């Protein structure tokens, strides 16, 4: 994130905190539910919803730019399945918006020239090859490694996302070693019902003691390992889940989520739990302004949202760590 974007980011946060303004500063945009994989902890790929047309997407980007959006992170499903993903990324960059994309890696090498304007590429990595492939499908580990190589060749910064389940809870040493080997930072978050709202995920949850041991180890390692993206404050919050203390949530005030069919939600964690207005039936601003407040969320699994909430309650370590979120 360049200096002017950081200055604009700071000004917007001040307006939100001091003057109670609502600005969609950071937008998580789930472009599609379609995916090239069927990961065992996700059922989004089975969800049949409409997808926005190209002109509709560009029109919403225009609105977001005018409203002060500084960051858009595209995800899915697998967003690289959209034929026009390169045009969407380029259009965001032309508006001065920091643009990221979350991918499983399958199509990165094939579409590298289309996405080379990305500010950051976030790749899912859940463990060594046998575990990653078990969770995400045969050959998926190799595709992630190919994606890393392709992205580095054209200068796209890369980060890893790891979803912690009972199957990979003991793999953090491997993951951190791989992050150091490839010089890529890595973010950890627990598995959640958000990825699979239609099923019971209890069989995927790590044993409580193993989960807490792992988070405790990450807290300890954070002091000396520059590859861990999570802040200490956020890790301490994750340690206490699902019985963590209330945290003031800025979802719907400074961040929001856009779903494939245009519906707008405060954040990914609650996108399916309430009636939402589509930015195709009204202006995006009207859909955003209608979002309900989320003043006290007790179960924030989403690392990016959690980090921002910790940052906005002025946790010093999160403030110093924020550079890791938007390098």
C-alpha positions as CSV (number, residue, x, y, z in Angstrom):
1,X,0.0,0.0,0.0
2,X,1.6,3.3,-1.1
3,X,1.9,6.4,1.1
4,X,-1.1,8.3,-0.3
5,X,-3.4,5.2,0.1
6,X,-2.2,4.9,3.7
7,X,-2.9,8.6,4.4
8,X,-6.4,8.2,2.8
9,X,-7.0,5.1,4.9
10,X,-6.1,6.9,8.1
11,X,-8.3,9.9,7.3
12,X,-11.3,7.6,6.6
13,X,-10.7,5.7,9.9
14,X,-10.7,9.1,11.8
15,X,-14.0,10.1,10.2
16,X,-15.6,6.8,11.1
17,X,-14.4,6.9,14.8
18,X,-14.8,10.6,15.5
19,X,-17.8,11.5,13.4
20,X,-19.6,8.2,13.2
21,X,-19.5,8.1,9.4
22,X,-20.0,4.9,7.4
23,X,-17.4,4.4,4.7
24,X,-16.8,1.0,2.9
25,X,-13.1,1.3,3.4
26,X,-12.4,-2.4,2.9
27,X,-14.6,-4.6,0.7
28,X,-14.5,-8.4,0.6
29,X,-16.1,-9.3,-2.7
30,X,-17.1,-12.9,-3.4
31,X,-17.3,-12.7,-7.1
32,X,-18.5,-16.3,-7.7
33,X,-19.5,-19.4,-5.8
34,X,-18.2,-21.7,-8.6
35,X,-14.9,-23.4,-7.8
36,X,-12.4,-25.7,-9.4
37,X,-12.1,-27.6,-6.1
38,X,-14.5,-29.1,-3.5
39,X,-12.6,-28.7,-0.3
40,X,-13.9,-30.9,2.6
41,X,-14.7,-27.9,4.8
42,X,-16.4,-25.8,2.1
43,X,-19.7,-26.2,0.3
44,X,-19.8,-22.8,-1.5
45,X,-19.1,-24.6,-4.8
46,X,-22.5,-26.3,-4.4
47,X,-24.4,-23.0,-3.9
48,X,-26.2,-21.9,-7.1
49,X,-26.6,-18.1,-7.2
50,X,-26.5,-15.6,-9.9
51,X,-23.4,-13.7,-10.8
52,X,-23.1,-10.0,-11.6
53,X,-22.5,-9.0,-15.2
54,X,-19.2,-7.3,-16.1
55,X,-20.8,-3.8,-16.6
56,X,-22.6,-4.2,-13.2
57,X,-19.3,-5.0,-11.4
58,X,-17.5,-2.0,-13.0
59,X,-20.4,0.2,-12.1
60,X,-20.2,-0.8,-8.4
61,X,-16.4,-0.3,-8.5
62,X,-17.1,3.3,-9.7
63,X,-19.5,3.8,-6.7
64,X,-17.0,2.3,-4.3
65,X,-14.2,4.6,-5.5
66,X,-16.4,7.6,-5.0
67,X,-17.4,6.5,-1.5
68,X,-13.8,6.2,-0.4
69,X,-13.1,2.4,-0.7
70,X,-9.3,1.9,-0.4
71,X,-9.1,-2.0,-0.5
72,X,-11.0,-4.7,-2.4
73,X,-10.2,-8.3,-1.9
74,X,-11.8,-10.6,-4.5
75,X,-12.6,-14.2,-3.5
76,X,-15.2,-16.9,-4.3
77,X,-15.4,-19.8,-4.9
78,X,-12.5,-19.4,-7.2
79,X,-12.5,-15.9,-8.7
80,X,-10.1,-16.8,-11.5
81,X,-12.9,-18.8,-13.1
82,X,-14.4,-15.5,-14.3
83,X,-13.3,-14.8,-17.8
84,X,-13.0,-11.1,-17.3
85,X,-11.1,-11.2,-14.0
86,X,-8.1,-9.3,-15.5
87,X,-10.3,-6.4,-16.6
88,X,-11.9,-6.2,-13.2
89,X,-8.5,-6.1,-11.5
90,X,-7.2,-3.5,-13.9
91,X,-10.2,-1.3,-13.4
92,X,-9.8,-1.3,-9.6
93,X,-6.2,-0.3,-10.0
94,X,-7.1,2.5,-12.4
95,X,-9.3,3.9,-9.5
96,X,-6.4,3.8,-7.1
97,X,-7.8,0.9,-5.1
98,X,-5.5,-1.6,-3.4
99,X,-6.6,-4.9,-5.0
100,X,-6.1,-8.4,-3.7
101,X,-7.4,-11.8,-4.7
102,X,-7.7,-15.1,-2.8
103,X,-7.2,-18.3,-4.9
104,X,-6.7,-22.0,-4.5
105,X,-3.8,-21.7,-7.1
106,X,-5.3,-23.9,-9.8
107,X,-5.5,-21.2,-12.5
108,X,-2.9,-18.7,-11.4
109,X,-0.2,-19.9,-13.9
110,X,-2.6,-19.9,-16.8
111,X,-4.0,-16.4,-16.0
112,X,-0.8,-14.8,-14.7
113,X,-0.7,-12.1,-17.4
114,X,-4.3,-11.1,-16.7
115,X,-3.7,-10.7,-12.9
116,X,-0.3,-9.2,-12.9
117,X,-1.6,-5.8,-11.7
118,X,-2.7,-7.4,-8.3
119,X,-1.3,-5.8,-5.2
120,X,-1.4,-9.1,-3.4
121,X,-2.3,-12.7,-4.2
122,X,-3.5,-14.8,-1.3
123,X,-3.1,-18.6,-1.7
124,X,-4.6,-21.3,0.4
125,X,-2.0,-23.6,2.0
126,X,-3.1,-26.1,4.6
127,X,-0.1,-28.3,5.2
128,X,2.3,-30.7,3.5
129,X,1.3,-32.2,0.2
130,X,-0.5,-35.3,1.6
131,X,-2.6,-33.3,4.0
132,X,-3.2,-30.3,1.7
133,X,-4.3,-32.6,-1.1
134,X,-6.6,-34.6,1.3
135,X,-8.3,-31.3,2.4
136,X,-8.5,-29.7,-1.1
137,X,-8.1,-32.4,-3.7
138,X,-5.4,-34.3,-5.5
139,X,-2.7,-32.2,-7.1
140,X,-3.7,-29.0,-5.3
141,X,-0.5,-28.7,-3.3
142,X,1.6,-28.7,-6.5
143,X,-0.8,-26.1,-8.0
144,X,-0.1,-23.8,-5.1
145,X,3.7,-24.1,-5.5
146,X,3.3,-23.5,-9.3
147,X,1.2,-20.4,-8.5
148,X,3.9,-19.0,-6.1
149,X,6.6,-19.4,-8.8
150,X,4.4,-17.8,-11.5
151,X,3.4,-14.9,-9.2
152,X,7.0,-14.2,-8.2
153,X,8.2,-14.1,-11.8
154,X,5.9,-11.2,-12.6
155,X,6.4,-9.5,-9.2
156,X,3.0,-10.1,-7.6
157,X,3.4,-10.2,-3.7
158,X,2.1,-13.5,-2.3
159,X,0.7,-14.4,1.1
160,X,-0.6,-17.8,2.4
161,X,-3.9,-18.4,4.2
162,X,-4.2,-21.5,6.4
163,X,-7.5,-22.8,7.7
164,X,-6.9,-24.8,10.9
165,X,-8.8,-28.1,11.2
166,X,-8.3,-31.3,13.1
167,X,-6.4,-32.7,10.1
168,X,-3.7,-30.0,10.0
169,X,-3.6,-28.6,13.5
170,X,-0.2,-30.2,14.0
171,X,1.3,-28.8,10.9
172,X,2.3,-25.3,11.9
173,X,6.0,-26.0,12.0
174,X,5.9,-27.3,8.4
175,X,3.8,-24.3,7.3
176,X,6.1,-21.8,9.0
177,X,9.2,-23.5,7.5
178,X,7.6,-23.4,4.1
179,X,6.7,-19.8,4.5
180,X,10.4,-19.0,5.4
181,X,11.7,-21.1,2.6
182,X,9.6,-19.2,0.0
183,X,9.8,-15.9,1.9
184,X,6.0,-15.6,2.1
185,X,4.0,-14.5,5.2
186,X,1.2,-16.7,6.4
187,X,-2.1,-16.1,8.2
188,X,-3.9,-18.6,10.4
189,X,-7.6,-18.9,11.1
190,X,-9.9,-21.6,12.5
191,X,-12.3,-23.6,10.3
192,X,-15.8,-22.1,10.5
193,X,-19.4,-22.8,9.5
194,X,-19.1,-19.8,7.2
195,X,-17.6,-22.0,4.5
196,X,-20.2,-24.7,4.9
197,X,-23.5,-23.2,6.3
198,X,-25.5,-26.2,5.1
199,X,-23.6,-28.9,7.2
200,X,-22.4,-29.8,10.6
201,X,-18.6,-29.1,10.8
202,X,-18.0,-30.7,14.2
203,X,-16.0,-33.5,12.6
204,X,-13.6,-30.9,11.2
205,X,-13.0,-29.0,14.5
206,X,-9.7,-29.6,16.2
207,X,-9.7,-31.0,19.7
208,X,-10.0,-28.1,22.1
209,X,-6.7,-28.7,23.9
210,X,-4.8,-29.2,20.6
211,X,-6.3,-26.0,19.2
212,X,-5.3,-24.0,22.2
213,X,-1.8,-25.5,22.2
214,X,-1.4,-24.5,18.6
215,X,-2.6,-20.9,19.1
216,X,-0.4,-20.6,22.2
217,X,2.6,-21.8,20.2
218,X,1.8,-19.2,17.5
219,X,1.6,-16.5,20.2
220,X,5.0,-17.6,21.5
221,X,6.5,-17.8,18.0
222,X,5.1,-14.4,16.9
223,X,7.7,-12.6,19.0
224,X,10.5,-14.0,16.8
225,X,9.0,-15.1,13.6
226,X,8.3,-12.4,11.0
227,X,6.3,-14.7,8.8
228,X,3.3,-14.9,11.0
229,X,0.7,-12.3,9.9
230,X,-1.6,-12.6,12.9
231,X,-1.1,-10.0,15.7
232,X,-0.6,-11.2,19.2
233,X,-3.9,-9.6,20.3
234,X,-5.9,-11.3,17.6
235,X,-4.3,-14.6,18.4
236,X,-5.2,-14.3,22.0
237,X,-8.8,-13.6,20.9
238,X,-8.7,-16.7,18.7
239,X,-7.4,-18.8,21.6
240,X,-10.5,-18.1,23.6
241,X,-13.0,-19.0,20.9
242,X,-15.9,-19.8,21.1
243,X,-16.0,-18.2,24.6
244,X,-14.0,-15.0,23.8
245,X,-14.8,-11.6,25.2
246,X,-17.1,-9.3,23.3
247,X,-15.3,-7.2,20.7
248,X,-16.6,-4.0,19.2
249,X,-17.2,-4.9,15.5
250,X,-16.9,-2.4,12.7
251,X,-18.5,-4.6,10.1
252,X,-21.1,-2.6,8.2
253,X,-19.4,0.6,9.1
254,X,-15.9,0.4,7.7
255,X,-15.9,-3.0,6.0
256,X,-18.5,-5.0,4.1
257,X,-19.0,-8.0,1.9
258,X,-20.5,-8.2,-1.6
259,X,-21.9,-11.6,-2.6
260,X,-21.9,-13.0,-6.2
261,X,-25.5,-11.9,-6.9
262,X,-24.9,-8.4,-5.6
263,X,-26.3,-8.7,-2.1
264,X,-24.4,-6.6,0.5
265,X,-23.6,-7.9,4.0
266,X,-21.7,-6.5,6.9
267,X,-19.1,-9.3,6.7
268,X,-18.5,-12.8,5.4
269,X,-19.2,-14.4,8.8
270,X,-22.9,-13.4,8.8
271,X,-23.6,-13.0,5.1
272,X,-26.2,-15.8,5.1
273,X,-27.9,-15.0,8.4
274,X,-30.1,-12.0,7.5
275,X,-32.0,-10.4,4.7
276,X,-29.7,-8.2,2.7
277,X,-30.3,-5.6,-0.1
278,X,-28.7,-6.1,-3.5
279,X,-26.6,-3.3,-4.9
280,X,-28.2,-4.2,-8.3
281,X,-31.7,-3.2,-7.1
282,X,-30.5,0.0,-5.4
283,X,-27.4,2.1,-5.4
284,X,-24.5,0.5,-3.5
285,X,-24.6,3.4,-1.0
286,X,-28.2,2.7,-0.2
287,X,-27.5,-1.0,0.2
288,X,-24.5,-0.2,2.5
289,X,-26.4,2.3,4.5
290,X,-29.2,-0.3,5.2
291,X,-26.7,-2.7,6.8
292,X,-27.6,-3.5,10.5
293,X,-25.0,-2.6,13.1
294,X,-22.8,-5.4,14.5
295,X,-21.7,-3.9,17.8
296,X,-20.6,-6.9,19.8
297,X,-19.5,-9.9,17.8
298,X,-18.5,-12.9,20.0
299,X,-17.3,-15.2,17.3
300,X,-15.0,-13.5,14.8
301,X,-13.2,-16.3,13.0
302,X,-12.1,-14.1,10.1
303,X,-8.6,-12.9,10.7
304,X,-8.7,-9.8,8.5
305,X,-11.9,-8.5,10.2
306,X,-10.6,-9.4,13.6
307,X,-7.3,-7.6,13.0
308,X,-9.1,-4.5,12.0
309,X,-11.4,-4.6,15.0
310,X,-8.4,-5.0,17.3
311,X,-6.6,-2.1,15.5
312,X,-9.6,0.1,16.0
313,X,-9.7,-0.5,19.7
314,X,-6.1,0.7,19.7
315,X,-4.3,-2.5,20.6
316,X,-0.7,-1.3,20.2
317,X,0.7,-4.6,18.9
318,X,-2.1,-4.8,16.3
319,X,-1.3,-1.2,15.2
320,X,2.4,-2.1,14.8
321,X,1.3,-5.3,13.0
322,X,-1.0,-3.7,10.5
323,X,1.7,-3.3,8.0
324,X,1.6,-7.0,7.5
325,X,-2.0,-6.9,6.4
326,X,-1.6,-4.6,3.5
327,X,2.0,-4.6,2.3
